[in-house]
Amino acid sequence: MSISQALNNAYSGLVASSRRAGAVSDNVANAMTDGFARRSVALSSRMVGNSGGGVRVDGISRATDLRATADRRRAEAFESGSALLTSALARLAEVIGEPGADGALATRATAFGTALATLGDTPESTTLQGTLLETARAYAGALNSAAAETRALREEADGAIDAGVTTVNTNLAAIADLNREILVRNSARADTAALEDERQRLIDEVNEIIPLRVARRNDQVALYSAGGATLLDGRAFELGFERTATITADMTLASGGLSGLTLNGRDMDIGQGSGMLEGGRLAAAFELRDVALPEATARLDALAADLVARFEDPAVDTTLAVGDPGLFTDAGSALDPLDTTGLAGRIEVNAAVDPSRGGSLWRLRDGINAVTQGLSGDDTLLRAMDAAFSERLPASAVTGVSGTFSAATLASELSSLVLGEAATRDATASYASGQASALREHELSLTGVDTDQEMQDLLLVQTAYAANARVITAIDEMLQQLLEI
């Protein structure tokens, strides 16, 4: 081996050590950076003819574990969808409240029933008449608030769909661009680790919205939903959706009042549990908007319809004719059994008994359509109303409960049903969060940065660098000796 070849070998060793030092410093600097994969320098022996020619830097590689990453992504998609469902149902449960708690829907129903029975004992009391009116208003208001919350949650779910679609479309286009850039840089033997980190970050964002399967070919990725829909294969496919700013109880996907989802112009089933895009935050938002919240709305409407019907029966209030509104009304009108959609949001106390709206409290005792006051001690109507409120009637099928219930117990049963569903979702979300956290830690242990190990590697780099530098120093001394002859 000539002196010049020895010098070249030592110089290549210095270059390799410098690149390794750079990789170590990059790793340590990004030890706390989410999504950063550990870098390592790929080296190989360089041959010149039949002799060793030093060391060659083949490139920078990222630590990967495809199985661990796939497992983590599946868990994160489930976690993301579960969290959205849990948050929405928890908010609805909070508005409806736990039976017995102050301000809860069932508590309002019980308070109204108590006020009605109490006034029956002292029908002449204007104070108790006022109390009955206030409890009636409070109960109707609780139904209004619950209905308003379901509307707001549906609108938020629709907004979440729109935001998710925008993110997916933006990220898919960016991933397609990164695919091309990585291919070009690989052809030029340039470092692509940072680009691959960014591509993985974008894929992870899409995966939380739509669970993905990732196929890799020649440093490129193709993306498919877990259900088999193609999202990116050479070119990015595009999701389509139109946001609806204001959603009313009667607006559904089936009626055409709400937008569905398209993929490259093709209608996609989602949110029902059987489509090709199920499992992530996007499907959860559709499930909320089109299934879970409409079911909650229908239950509230059935509860409101039960309440209205109990008090507009002419057999209860003899001042009413068939078709007249009773104590509780559908925005001032009588109940239409064929049009109860949205009733919980419209139910209100009849203006005839409300002094603030031109009515009179005594009509609570004497009848909604009474023209003049009756005997102050007459409890006939109040007893009939109390009996109607307490009567156990079959629950509508849409309530989700079976059996016969008084008005107050029906409110309690429906409240408990909503709270139970929210608790079940919360338990599922807790499990999903724990599973995702464990799998993130597992992937990190395989692909993340261990600073202790990096420090050990740095010592080896320092030793190698010093050794190669010493070789160059020795060669320099040898050359100096030749020059001194």
ABEGO torsion letter per residue (X at the ends): XBAAAAAAAAAAAAAAAAAAAAAAAAAAAAAABBGBBBBBBBBBBBBBEABBAEBBBAEBBBBBBAAAAAAAAAAAAAAAAAAAAAAAAAAAAAAAEBBGBBGBAAAAAAAAAAAAAAAAABAABAAAAAAAAAAAAAAAAAAAAAAAAAAAAAAAAAAAAAAAAAAAAAAAAAAAAAAAAAAAAAAAGBBAAAAAAAAAAAAAAAAAABBBBBBBBGGBBBBBBAAGBBABBGBBBBBBBBBBABBBAABBAAAGABBBBBBGGBBBBBGAGABAABGBAAAAAAAAAAAAAAAAAAAAAAAAAAAAAAAABAAABAABBBGBBBABBBGGBBBBAABABGAAAABBBBAAABAAAGBBAAAAAAEAABABBBBAABAAAAAAAAAAAABBBBBBAAAGBBEBBBAAAAAAAAAAAAAAAAAAAAAAAAAAAAAAAAAAAAAAAAABBBAAAAAAAAAAAAAAAAAAAAAAAAAAAAAAAAAAX
